[in-house]
């Protein structure tokens, strides 16, 4: 087992170890962390749209901007659906929970598809702007992919093949915790490019994760 495995990976591997005994406690731990992660993914997507909008002049055509905004809005709606499903999962009985987990996994996958649609529409003239937006989207997509991939670990109805694949995912590329994702996202978003316009825009697009009862994020507002 890797010594530097992040906090969520340790939780997920604990799920594997206790799966033969009970899934209730492990499932609760996973869903709690997933809730925090999704709460940071939402403003992260919003800030991507804010960045594209801020840098559109001379960089992004009106048609491309409309495509990008539509794709981003759809991704946000998908993540909001994930949030509502997480709430539903927490209140559901054991019989209903596996089906809700399947819906959560599907909704995250759909969010990935919609967010990925931004990249083909990025016909950005400035290479620095293109590279920055691509890098930030990459961080978000990676977290979404990793989060969706490990859902079978807490789903008692998942096939043996799906569980085995999820184990491998947890050991090699588990999702970052909410705090770790915030750090990675902010580092990528605010890394200096040498382009004054890009650096000014990205400096105001950090996100912040707090506890479950108190969260704040820029929510796409440039500062």
Secondary structure, DSSP 8 states (H G I E B T S, - for coil): --TT--HHHHHHHHHHHHTTT-SHHHHHHHHHHHHHHHHHHHHHHHHHHHHHHHT-TTTS-HHHHHHHHHHHHHHHHHHHHHHHHHHHHHHS-HHHHHHHHHHHHHHHHHHHHHHHHHHHT---SSHHHHHHHHHHHHHHHHHHHHHHHTGGGG-TTS-HHHHHHHHHHHHHH----HHHHHHHHHHHHH---S-HHHHHHHHT--EE---TT--EE-TT---
